[in-house]
Amino acid sequence: MISFKQLVCFLLSLLSFMSVFYSVGKLGIFLATPSRAQPTATQAFPATRAELRATLFPLFFNTIWVVLFVLQHSGMRAERVKRLWKAIGLELAERSLYNIASSYCLLLLLKNWQTPSTQHRLWFFEVETNRTLWWLLVGSHVLSWIVVYGGSLMVDLPELIGLKHVYYDINDLAPPMSYKSRDLQDYYKRYRHPSFVALSVVLWFTNGMTLERCLLAVVWSVYMYLAWNTTEADLKYQKHQLERKRAELVRVTK
């Protein structure tokens, strides 16, 4: 019979699962929705003081939510926070709580995103009247999210979300990470999100790059580049695993 602590952590892991898929789905729609043409042509940057004021306030407001997501994403990985969960008996739900907080910070960003009445765009091309460009835009986003989802499965999605921690504890097993090799554990400490390229595509590939969208793309791209600090040892580990899988595939198909 499961304990009350395990029940609470199991419910949190389910909430983590639902929150992650809902928030990422909302983000995917937000980033993939094509921009519409404006009634009047505008310059890439504000030309008058009134336009500057009208642009800076939404830009500043959006910066708060973008930075909040980055701070949460980094701050909750700190050892001090992990010790806090352990002190109150929720170390089993550490991954779940991290994902729940990330999801709701992301939902706050999407809900409170400010768009000025006059949008200044670094580039714009019409896709509503060109079906080829429309399918190219939407298709590239769909393909990129498929790559991200597939990569998440490869890096152990149930463990990443927090479900496996609870399952292992209920069955009196050691934490799931303890069954992985030391090289893989070190790799996961530096790189848990799959596909820097695919996420960069959904951030930057849009038919209308507004200043607000550019802010989001720049901050998150820089954050990904700095946070995902893979090393030469990680590359050697991936190369070794790829060679092993190729050898196994050749042996099976013979």
C-alpha atoms as an extended CHARMM CRD file, in Angstrom:
* protein
*
       254  EXT
         1         1  MET       CA              0.0000000000        0.0000000000        0.0000000000  PROA      1               0.0000000000
         2         2  ILE       CA              1.3460000000        3.4080000000       -0.9300000000  PROA      2               0.0000000000
         3         3  SER       CA              1.9910000000        6.0010000000        1.7400000000  PROA      3               0.0000000000
         4         4  PHE       CA              0.4050000000        9.4500000000        1.9210000000  PROA      4               0.0000000000
         5         5  LYS       CA              3.7130000000       11.0000000000        0.8080000000  PROA      5               0.0000000000
         6         6  GLN       CA              3.8540000000        8.7390000000       -2.2420000000  PROA      6               0.0000000000
         7         7  LEU       CA              0.2300000000        9.5600000000       -3.0750000000  PROA      7               0.0000000000
         8         8  VAL       CA              0.9180000000       13.3160000000       -2.9180000000  PROA      8               0.0000000000
         9         9  CYS       CA              4.0250000000       12.9330000000       -5.0750000000  PROA      9               0.0000000000
        10        10  PHE       CA              2.1100000000       10.7700000000       -7.5570000000  PROA      10              0.0000000000
        11        11  LEU       CA             -0.5980000000       13.4260000000       -7.9020000000  PROA      11              0.0000000000
        12        12  LEU       CA              2.0910000000       16.0810000000       -8.3710000000  PROA      12              0.0000000000
        13        13  SER       CA              3.7390000000       13.9750000000      -11.0710000000  PROA      13              0.0000000000
        14        14  LEU       CA              0.4000000000       13.7050000000      -12.9100000000  PROA      14              0.0000000000
        15        15  LEU       CA             -0.0660000000       17.4530000000      -12.6110000000  PROA      15              0.0000000000
        16        16  SER       CA              3.4730000000       17.8800000000      -13.9450000000  PROA      16              0.0000000000
        17        17  PHE       CA              2.6850000000       15.6570000000      -16.9360000000  PROA      17              0.0000000000
        18        18  MET       CA             -0.5000000000       17.5600000000      -17.8070000000  PROA      18              0.0000000000
        19        19  SER       CA              1.0370000000       20.9950000000      -17.1550000000  PROA      19              0.0000000000
        20        20  VAL       CA              4.0530000000       20.3630000000      -19.3640000000  PROA      20              0.0000000000
        21        21  PHE       CA              2.0490000000       19.1360000000      -22.3580000000  PROA      21              0.0000000000
        22        22  TYR       CA             -0.5700000000       21.8790000000      -22.0190000000  PROA      22              0.0000000000
        23        23  SER       CA              1.9320000000       24.7340000000      -21.6450000000  PROA      23              0.0000000000
        24        24  VAL       CA              4.2290000000       23.4850000000      -24.4110000000  PROA      24              0.0000000000
        25        25  GLY       CA              1.2080000000       23.0670000000      -26.6790000000  PROA      25              0.0000000000
        26        26  LYS       CA              0.1490000000       26.6490000000      -25.9840000000  PROA      26              0.0000000000
        27        27  LEU       CA              3.7060000000       27.8230000000      -26.6500000000  PROA      27              0.0000000000
        28        28  GLY       CA              3.8130000000       25.9230000000      -29.9330000000  PROA      28              0.0000000000
        29        29  ILE       CA              0.5870000000       27.5860000000      -31.1180000000  PROA      29              0.0000000000
        30        30  PHE       CA              1.8470000000       31.0020000000      -29.9790000000  PROA      30              0.0000000000
        31        31  LEU       CA              5.1230000000       30.6790000000      -31.8750000000  PROA      31              0.0000000000
        32        32  ALA       CA              3.6980000000       29.0550000000      -35.0130000000  PROA      32              0.0000000000
        33        33  THR       CA              0.7440000000       31.4140000000      -35.5780000000  PROA      33              0.0000000000
        34        34  PRO       CA              1.5840000000       33.5370000000      -38.6400000000  PROA      34              0.0000000000
        35        35  SER       CA              1.5960000000       37.3230000000      -38.3130000000  PROA      35              0.0000000000
        36        36  ARG       CA             -0.9900000000       39.3040000000      -40.2230000000  PROA      36              0.0000000000
        37        37  ALA       CA             -0.3040000000       42.2510000000      -42.4660000000  PROA      37              0.0000000000
        38        38  GLN       CA             -0.9120000000       45.6760000000      -40.8800000000  PROA      38              0.0000000000
        39        39  PRO       CA             -3.2070000000       48.2810000000      -42.4800000000  PROA      39              0.0000000000
        40        40  THR       CA             -0.3070000000       50.7060000000      -42.8250000000  PROA      40              0.0000000000
        41        41  ALA       CA              3.3520000000       50.0210000000      -43.4330000000  PROA      41              0.0000000000
        42        42  THR       CA              5.6830000000       50.5870000000      -40.4780000000  PROA      42              0.0000000000
        43        43  GLN       CA              9.4190000000       50.8670000000      -40.0540000000  PROA      43              0.0000000000
        44        44  ALA       CA             11.4990000000       48.2400000000      -38.2520000000  PROA      44              0.0000000000
        45        45  PHE       CA             12.1230000000       50.6080000000      -35.3250000000  PROA      45              0.0000000000
        46        46  PRO       CA             10.1120000000       53.5030000000      -33.8060000000  PROA      46              0.0000000000
        47        47  ALA       CA             10.7410000000       56.7900000000      -35.6090000000  PROA      47              0.0000000000
        48        48  THR       CA              9.0810000000       59.2630000000      -33.2310000000  PROA      48              0.0000000000
        49        49  ARG       CA              9.0640000000       59.7490000000      -29.4550000000  PROA      49              0.0000000000
        50        50  ALA       CA              5.3940000000       58.7560000000      -29.2430000000  PROA      50              0.0000000000
        51        51  GLU       CA              6.0660000000       55.5250000000      -31.1340000000  PROA      51              0.0000000000
        52        52  LEU       CA              9.0560000000       54.8500000000      -28.8930000000  PROA      52              0.0000000000
        53        53  ARG       CA              6.9560000000       55.2110000000      -25.7270000000  PROA      53              0.0000000000
        54        54  ALA       CA              4.2120000000       53.0190000000      -27.1810000000  PROA      54              0.0000000000
        55        55  THR       CA              6.7860000000       50.3390000000      -28.0060000000  PROA      55              0.0000000000
        56        56  LEU       CA              8.9610000000       50.4240000000      -24.8850000000  PROA      56              0.0000000000
        57        57  PHE       CA              6.1960000000       49.7410000000      -22.3530000000  PROA      57              0.0000000000
        58        58  PRO       CA              5.0760000000       46.3990000000      -23.8630000000  PROA      58              0.0000000000
        59        59  LEU       CA              8.7330000000       45.5240000000      -24.4590000000  PROA      59              0.0000000000
        60        60  PHE       CA              9.6040000000       46.1800000000      -20.8070000000  PROA      60              0.0000000000
        61        61  PHE       CA              6.4940000000       44.3420000000      -19.5900000000  PROA      61              0.0000000000
        62        62  ASN       CA              7.2960000000       41.3040000000      -21.7320000000  PROA      62              0.0000000000
        63        63  THR       CA             10.8970000000       41.3240000000      -20.5400000000  PROA      63              0.0000000000
        64        64  ILE       CA              9.6790000000       40.7270000000      -16.9770000000  PROA      64              0.0000000000
        65        65  TRP       CA              7.9490000000       37.4740000000      -17.9420000000  PROA      65              0.0000000000
        66        66  VAL       CA             10.7900000000       36.2900000000      -20.1660000000  PROA      66              0.0000000000
        67        67  VAL       CA             13.3620000000       36.8730000000      -17.4160000000  PROA      67              0.0000000000
        68        68  LEU       CA             11.0470000000       35.3270000000      -14.7910000000  PROA      68              0.0000000000
        69        69  PHE       CA             10.9590000000       32.0970000000      -16.7850000000  PROA      69              0.0000000000
        70        70  VAL       CA             14.7610000000       32.0750000000      -17.1090000000  PROA      70              0.0000000000
        71        71  LEU       CA             15.2820000000       32.7670000000      -13.3860000000  PROA      71              0.0000000000
        72        72  GLN       CA             12.8470000000       30.0230000000      -12.3960000000  PROA      72              0.0000000000
        73        73  HSD       CA             14.4110000000       27.5820000000      -14.8470000000  PROA      73              0.0000000000
        74        74  SER       CA             17.8720000000       28.1740000000      -13.3670000000  PROA      74              0.0000000000
        75        75  GLY       CA             17.0320000000       28.9680000000       -9.7500000000  PROA      75              0.0000000000
        76        76  MET       CA             15.0780000000       25.7940000000       -9.0230000000  PROA      76              0.0000000000
        77        77  ARG       CA             18.0500000000       23.7020000000      -10.1170000000  PROA      77              0.0000000000
        78        78  ALA       CA             20.1380000000       25.0790000000       -7.2560000000  PROA      78              0.0000000000
        79        79  GLU       CA             21.2570000000       22.7270000000       -4.4930000000  PROA      79              0.0000000000
        80        80  ARG       CA             19.6720000000       25.0140000000       -1.9010000000  PROA      80              0.0000000000
        81        81  VAL       CA             16.2460000000       24.4560000000       -3.4410000000  PROA      81              0.0000000000
        82        82  LYS       CA             16.8200000000       20.6990000000       -3.5760000000  PROA      82              0.0000000000
        83        83  ARG       CA             17.7370000000       20.7230000000        0.1070000000  PROA      83              0.0000000000
        84        84  LEU       CA             14.5080000000       22.6100000000        0.8180000000  PROA      84              0.0000000000
        85        85  TRP       CA             12.3840000000       19.9240000000       -0.8720000000  PROA      85              0.0000000000
        86        86  LYS       CA             14.2570000000       17.2830000000        1.1010000000  PROA      86              0.0000000000
        87        87  ALA       CA             13.7290000000       19.1430000000        4.3680000000  PROA      87              0.0000000000
        88        88  ILE       CA              9.9400000000       19.2170000000        3.8990000000  PROA      88              0.0000000000
        89        89  GLY       CA              9.7770000000       15.6480000000        2.6110000000  PROA      89              0.0000000000
        90        90  LEU       CA              9.1170000000       16.3650000000       -1.0640000000  PROA      90              0.0000000000
        91        91  GLU       CA             12.4390000000       15.2900000000       -2.5490000000  PROA      91              0.0000000000
        92        92  LEU       CA             10.5570000000       12.5840000000       -4.4460000000  PROA      92              0.0000000000
        93        93  ALA       CA              8.5560000000       15.2950000000       -6.2560000000  PROA      93              0.0000000000
        94        94  GLU       CA             11.5410000000       17.5180000000       -7.0780000000  PROA      94              0.0000000000
        95        95  ARG       CA             11.2890000000       16.9950000000      -10.8430000000  PROA      95              0.0000000000
        96        96  SER       CA              7.5040000000       17.3280000000      -10.7730000000  PROA      96              0.0000000000
        97        97  LEU       CA              7.6090000000       20.5980000000       -8.8370000000  PROA      97              0.0000000000
        98        98  TYR       CA             10.2780000000       21.9570000000      -11.1760000000  PROA      98              0.0000000000
        99        99  ASN       CA              8.1580000000       21.1550000000      -14.2380000000  PROA      99              0.0000000000
       100       100  ILE       CA              4.9730000000       22.5280000000      -12.6750000000  PROA      100             0.0000000000
       101       101  ALA       CA              6.7060000000       25.8100000000      -11.8480000000  PROA      101             0.0000000000
       102       102  SER       CA              8.2190000000       26.0010000000      -15.3540000000  PROA      102             0.0000000000
       103       103  SER       CA              4.8420000000       25.3280000000      -16.9480000000  PROA      103             0.0000000000
       104       104  TYR       CA              3.0150000000       27.9970000000      -14.9810000000  PROA      104             0.0000000000
       105       105  CYS       CA              5.7740000000       30.5670000000      -15.5520000000  PROA      105             0.0000000000
       106       106  LEU       CA              5.3960000000       29.8120000000      -19.2510000000  PROA      106             0.0000000000
       107       107  LEU       CA              1.6020000000       30.1440000000      -19.0630000000  PROA      107             0.0000000000
       108       108  LEU       CA              1.9810000000       33.4650000000      -17.2250000000  PROA      108             0.0000000000
       109       109  LEU       CA              4.2280000000       34.6870000000      -20.0370000000  PROA      109             0.0000000000
       110       110  LEU       CA              1.7440000000       33.6580000000      -22.7240000000  PROA      110             0.0000000000
       111       111  LYS       CA             -1.2800000000       35.0400000000      -20.8770000000  PROA      111             0.0000000000
       112       112  ASN       CA              0.3020000000       38.4240000000      -20.1160000000  PROA      112             0.0000000000
       113       113  TRP       CA              2.1930000000       38.9020000000      -23.3870000000  PROA      113             0.0000000000
       114       114  GLN       CA              1.7420000000       42.5030000000      -24.5490000000  PROA      114             0.0000000000
       115       115  THR       CA              1.4280000000       43.4020000000      -28.2130000000  PROA      115             0.0000000000
       116       116  PRO       CA              1.4720000000       47.1060000000      -29.1590000000  PROA      116             0.0000000000
       117       117  SER       CA             -1.2000000000       48.3980000000      -31.4970000000  PROA      117             0.0000000000
       118       118  THR       CA              1.4800000000       49.3090000000      -34.0480000000  PROA      118             0.0000000000
       119       119  GLN       CA              3.9840000000       46.5060000000      -34.4670000000  PROA      119             0.0000000000
       120       120  HSD       CA              7.5100000000       47.2540000000      -35.6430000000  PROA      120             0.0000000000
       121       121  ARG       CA              8.9090000000       44.2890000000      -37.5270000000  PROA      121             0.0000000000
       122       122  LEU       CA             12.4560000000       43.4190000000      -38.4520000000  PROA      122             0.0000000000
       123       123  TRP       CA             11.0570000000       41.4130000000      -41.3610000000  PROA      123             0.0000000000
       124       124  PHE       CA              7.6790000000       40.4250000000      -42.7310000000  PROA      124             0.0000000000
       125       125  PHE       CA              6.4700000000       38.2840000000      -45.6160000000  PROA      125             0.0000000000
       126       126  GLU       CA              2.8670000000       37.5000000000      -46.4180000000  PROA      126             0.0000000000
       127       127  VAL       CA              1.8250000000       33.8580000000      -46.0170000000  PROA      127             0.0000000000
       128       128  GLU       CA             -1.9890000000       34.0720000000      -46.0350000000  PROA      128             0.0000000000
       129       129  THR       CA             -2.0620000000       34.5620000000      -49.7860000000  PROA      129             0.0000000000
       130       130  ASN       CA              0.7910000000       32.1440000000      -50.4750000000  PROA      130             0.0000000000
       131       131  ARG       CA             -0.0800000000       28.5840000000      -49.4510000000  PROA      131             0.0000000000
       132       132  THR       CA              3.4230000000       27.3060000000      -50.1510000000  PROA      132             0.0000000000
       133       133  LEU       CA              4.9780000000       29.7280000000      -47.6670000000  PROA      133             0.0000000000
       134       134  TRP       CA              2.1670000000       29.0240000000      -45.1660000000  PROA      134             0.0000000000
       135       135  TRP       CA              2.8000000000       25.2770000000      -45.2670000000  PROA      135             0.0000000000
       136       136  LEU       CA              6.5520000000       25.8430000000      -45.1070000000  PROA      136             0.0000000000
       137       137  LEU       CA              6.1680000000       27.9640000000      -41.9620000000  PROA      137             0.0000000000
       138       138  VAL       CA              3.6810000000       25.7370000000      -40.1680000000  PROA      138             0.0000000000
       139       139  GLY       CA              5.3170000000       22.5110000000      -41.3560000000  PROA      139             0.0000000000
       140       140  SER       CA              8.7510000000       23.5490000000      -40.1020000000  PROA      140             0.0000000000
       141       141  HSD       CA              7.2760000000       24.2860000000      -36.6640000000  PROA      141             0.0000000000
       142       142  VAL       CA              5.4110000000       20.9570000000      -36.5510000000  PROA      142             0.0000000000
       143       143  LEU       CA              8.5360000000       19.0640000000      -37.6190000000  PROA      143             0.0000000000
       144       144  SER       CA             10.6630000000       20.8880000000      -35.0430000000  PROA      144             0.0000000000
       145       145  TRP       CA              8.2430000000       20.0080000000      -32.2150000000  PROA      145             0.0000000000
       146       146  ILE       CA              8.2290000000       16.3700000000      -33.3790000000  PROA      146             0.0000000000
       147       147  VAL       CA             12.0320000000       16.4070000000      -33.1060000000  PROA      147             0.0000000000
       148       148  VAL       CA             11.8010000000       17.9410000000      -29.6100000000  PROA      148             0.0000000000
       149       149  TYR       CA              9.2100000000       15.3700000000      -28.5180000000  PROA      149             0.0000000000
       150       150  GLY       CA             11.2230000000       12.4910000000      -29.9830000000  PROA      150             0.0000000000
       151       151  GLY       CA             14.3390000000       13.7800000000      -28.2710000000  PROA      151             0.0000000000
       152       152  SER       CA             12.4400000000       13.9740000000      -24.9750000000  PROA      152             0.0000000000
       153       153  LEU       CA             11.5400000000       10.3010000000      -25.2880000000  PROA      153             0.0000000000
       154       154  MET       CA             15.1800000000        9.4620000000      -25.9180000000  PROA      154             0.0000000000
       155       155  VAL       CA             16.3390000000       11.2780000000      -22.7780000000  PROA      155             0.0000000000
       156       156  ASP       CA             13.7820000000        9.3770000000      -20.6730000000  PROA      156             0.0000000000
       157       157  LEU       CA             10.6350000000       11.5150000000      -20.6750000000  PROA      157             0.0000000000
       158       158  PRO       CA              8.9590000000        9.7750000000      -17.6710000000  PROA      158             0.0000000000
       159       159  GLU       CA             12.0510000000       10.4980000000      -15.5530000000  PROA      159             0.0000000000
       160       160  LEU       CA             12.2790000000       14.0330000000      -16.8780000000  PROA      160             0.0000000000
       161       161  ILE       CA              8.6670000000       14.7700000000      -15.9320000000  PROA      161             0.0000000000
       162       162  GLY       CA              8.8940000000       13.0190000000      -12.5530000000  PROA      162             0.0000000000
       163       163  LEU       CA              6.5940000000       10.0160000000      -13.0310000000  PROA      163             0.0000000000
       164       164  LYS       CA              9.3730000000        7.4400000000      -12.8830000000  PROA      164             0.0000000000
       165       165  HSD       CA             10.6720000000        8.7250000000       -9.5320000000  PROA      165             0.0000000000
       166       166  VAL       CA              7.3420000000        7.9820000000       -7.8750000000  PROA      166             0.0000000000
       167       167  TYR       CA              6.9270000000        4.6300000000       -9.6330000000  PROA      167             0.0000000000
       168       168  TYR       CA             10.3620000000        3.4450000000       -8.5330000000  PROA      168             0.0000000000
       169       169  ASP       CA              9.7980000000        4.5800000000       -4.9590000000  PROA      169             0.0000000000
       170       170  ILE       CA              6.4180000000        2.8010000000       -4.7440000000  PROA      170             0.0000000000
       171       171  ASN       CA              8.1210000000       -0.4010000000       -5.9290000000  PROA      171             0.0000000000
       172       172  ASP       CA             11.0020000000       -0.0190000000       -3.4380000000  PROA      172             0.0000000000
       173       173  LEU       CA             13.5650000000        0.6380000000       -6.1520000000  PROA      173             0.0000000000
       174       174  ALA       CA             16.4980000000        3.0280000000       -6.1110000000  PROA      174             0.0000000000
       175       175  PRO       CA             16.0880000000        6.4450000000       -7.8130000000  PROA      175             0.0000000000
       176       176  PRO       CA             15.9350000000        6.0250000000      -11.6150000000  PROA      176             0.0000000000
       177       177  MET       CA             19.1050000000        8.0160000000      -12.2520000000  PROA      177             0.0000000000
       178       178  SER       CA             21.1260000000        5.5160000000      -10.1890000000  PROA      178             0.0000000000
       179       179  TYR       CA             20.5130000000        2.8760000000      -12.8910000000  PROA      179             0.0000000000
       180       180  LYS       CA             22.1600000000        5.0250000000      -15.5370000000  PROA      180             0.0000000000
       181       181  SER       CA             25.8820000000        5.1140000000      -16.2180000000  PROA      181             0.0000000000
       182       182  ARG       CA             28.0480000000        7.7840000000      -14.6350000000  PROA      182             0.0000000000
       183       183  ASP       CA             28.7930000000        9.2530000000      -18.0620000000  PROA      183             0.0000000000
       184       184  LEU       CA             25.0800000000        9.5600000000      -18.8170000000  PROA      184             0.0000000000
       185       185  GLN       CA             24.3780000000       11.1080000000      -15.4070000000  PROA      185             0.0000000000
       186       186  ASP       CA             27.0790000000       13.7250000000      -16.0040000000  PROA      186             0.0000000000
       187       187  TYR       CA             25.6740000000       14.3970000000      -19.4750000000  PROA      187             0.0000000000
       188       188  TYR       CA             22.1380000000       14.8870000000      -18.1120000000  PROA      188             0.0000000000
       189       189  LYS       CA             23.3960000000       17.3890000000      -15.5420000000  PROA      189             0.0000000000
       190       190  ARG       CA             24.5180000000       19.6440000000      -18.3770000000  PROA      190             0.0000000000
       191       191  TYR       CA             21.9850000000       18.8600000000      -21.0660000000  PROA      191             0.0000000000
       192       192  ARG       CA             18.4190000000       17.6570000000      -20.4610000000  PROA      192             0.0000000000
       193       193  HSD       CA             16.5070000000       19.5350000000      -23.1540000000  PROA      193             0.0000000000
       194       194  PRO       CA             16.6250000000       17.9470000000      -26.6030000000  PROA      194             0.0000000000
       195       195  SER       CA             17.5040000000       19.7230000000      -29.8450000000  PROA      195             0.0000000000
       196       196  PHE       CA             18.9310000000       23.2140000000      -29.6340000000  PROA      196             0.0000000000
       197       197  VAL       CA             18.4260000000       23.5110000000      -33.4000000000  PROA      197             0.0000000000
       198       198  ALA       CA             14.7140000000       22.5910000000      -33.3650000000  PROA      198             0.0000000000
       199       199  LEU       CA             13.9390000000       25.0210000000      -30.5470000000  PROA      199             0.0000000000
       200       200  SER       CA             15.8930000000       27.7340000000      -32.3460000000  PROA      200             0.0000000000
       201       201  VAL       CA             13.7780000000       27.1310000000      -35.4560000000  PROA      201             0.0000000000
       202       202  VAL       CA             10.4710000000       27.6410000000      -33.6100000000  PROA      202             0.0000000000
       203       203  LEU       CA             11.8320000000       30.7910000000      -31.9760000000  PROA      203             0.0000000000
       204       204  TRP       CA             13.2980000000       32.4580000000      -35.0480000000  PROA      204             0.0000000000
       205       205  PHE       CA             11.3570000000       31.1440000000      -38.0380000000  PROA      205             0.0000000000
       206       206  THR       CA              8.3560000000       33.4390000000      -38.3420000000  PROA      206             0.0000000000
       207       207  ASN       CA              6.9040000000       35.4830000000      -41.1610000000  PROA      207             0.0000000000
       208       208  GLY       CA              6.7770000000       38.6080000000      -38.9780000000  PROA      208             0.0000000000
       209       209  MET       CA              9.6370000000       39.1950000000      -36.5290000000  PROA      209             0.0000000000
       210       210  THR       CA              8.3510000000       41.8900000000      -34.1840000000  PROA      210             0.0000000000
       211       211  LEU       CA             10.5880000000       43.5260000000      -31.5950000000  PROA      211             0.0000000000
       212       212  GLU       CA              8.7460000000       41.5920000000      -28.8550000000  PROA      212             0.0000000000
       213       213  ARG       CA              9.2590000000       38.2620000000      -30.6200000000  PROA      213             0.0000000000
       214       214  CYS       CA             12.8990000000       39.1600000000      -31.2300000000  PROA      214             0.0000000000
       215       215  LEU       CA             13.3450000000       39.8410000000      -27.5090000000  PROA      215             0.0000000000
       216       216  LEU       CA             11.9560000000       36.4080000000      -26.6700000000  PROA      216             0.0000000000
       217       217  ALA       CA             14.0730000000       34.6770000000      -29.3130000000  PROA      217             0.0000000000
       218       218  VAL       CA             17.3040000000       36.4350000000      -28.3100000000  PROA      218             0.0000000000
       219       219  VAL       CA             16.9520000000       35.8770000000      -24.5460000000  PROA      219             0.0000000000
       220       220  TRP       CA             15.9550000000       32.2300000000      -24.8220000000  PROA      220             0.0000000000
       221       221  SER       CA             18.5480000000       31.4460000000      -27.5010000000  PROA      221             0.0000000000
       222       222  VAL       CA             21.3310000000       32.9670000000      -25.3920000000  PROA      222             0.0000000000
       223       223  TYR       CA             20.0360000000       31.1490000000      -22.3240000000  PROA      223             0.0000000000
       224       224  MET       CA             20.0070000000       27.8050000000      -24.1470000000  PROA      224             0.0000000000
       225       225  TYR       CA             23.5130000000       28.3950000000      -25.4640000000  PROA      225             0.0000000000
       226       226  LEU       CA             24.9020000000       29.2510000000      -22.0300000000  PROA      226             0.0000000000
       227       227  ALA       CA             22.9310000000       26.6690000000      -20.0160000000  PROA      227             0.0000000000
       228       228  TRP       CA             23.4920000000       23.6910000000      -22.2950000000  PROA      228             0.0000000000
       229       229  ASN       CA             27.2390000000       23.5940000000      -21.7880000000  PROA      229             0.0000000000
       230       230  THR       CA             28.1120000000       20.2630000000      -23.3520000000  PROA      230             0.0000000000
       231       231  THR       CA             31.7560000000       19.2450000000      -23.2540000000  PROA      231             0.0000000000
       232       232  GLU       CA             34.0830000000       17.2390000000      -25.4650000000  PROA      232             0.0000000000
       233       233  ALA       CA             33.4740000000       14.2730000000      -23.1590000000  PROA      233             0.0000000000
       234       234  ASP       CA             29.7420000000       14.5220000000      -23.9040000000  PROA      234             0.0000000000
       235       235  LEU       CA             30.4110000000       14.4440000000      -27.6500000000  PROA      235             0.0000000000
       236       236  LYS       CA             32.6680000000       11.3980000000      -27.2480000000  PROA      236             0.0000000000
       237       237  TYR       CA             29.9790000000        9.6890000000      -25.1710000000  PROA      237             0.0000000000
       238       238  GLN       CA             27.3280000000       10.3190000000      -27.8300000000  PROA      238             0.0000000000
       239       239  LYS       CA             29.6560000000        9.1160000000      -30.5810000000  PROA      239             0.0000000000
       240       240  HSD       CA             30.4230000000        5.9440000000      -28.6140000000  PROA      240             0.0000000000
       241       241  GLN       CA             26.7150000000        5.2440000000      -28.0210000000  PROA      241             0.0000000000
       242       242  LEU       CA             25.9360000000        5.8160000000      -31.7070000000  PROA      242             0.0000000000
       243       243  GLU       CA             28.6480000000        3.3410000000      -32.7260000000  PROA      243             0.0000000000
       244       244  ARG       CA             27.2720000000        0.7790000000      -30.2650000000  PROA      244             0.0000000000
       245       245  LYS       CA             23.7360000000        1.1320000000      -31.5910000000  PROA      245             0.0000000000
       246       246  ARG       CA             24.9590000000        0.7840000000      -35.1740000000  PROA      246             0.0000000000
       247       247  ALA       CA             26.8680000000       -2.3700000000      -34.2530000000  PROA      247             0.0000000000
       248       248  GLU       CA             23.7930000000       -3.8120000000      -32.5160000000  PROA      248             0.0000000000
       249       249  LEU       CA             21.6000000000       -2.9540000000      -35.5170000000  PROA      249             0.0000000000
       250       250  VAL       CA             24.0350000000       -4.6600000000      -37.9070000000  PROA      250             0.0000000000
       251       251  ARG       CA             24.1400000000       -7.7490000000      -35.6660000000  PROA      251             0.0000000000
       252       252  VAL       CA             20.3410000000       -7.9710000000      -35.4670000000  PROA      252             0.0000000000
       253       253  THR       CA             19.7970000000       -7.5560000000      -39.2110000000  PROA      253             0.0000000000
       254       254  LYS       CA             22.3220000000      -10.2390000000      -40.1950000000  PROA      254             0.0000000000
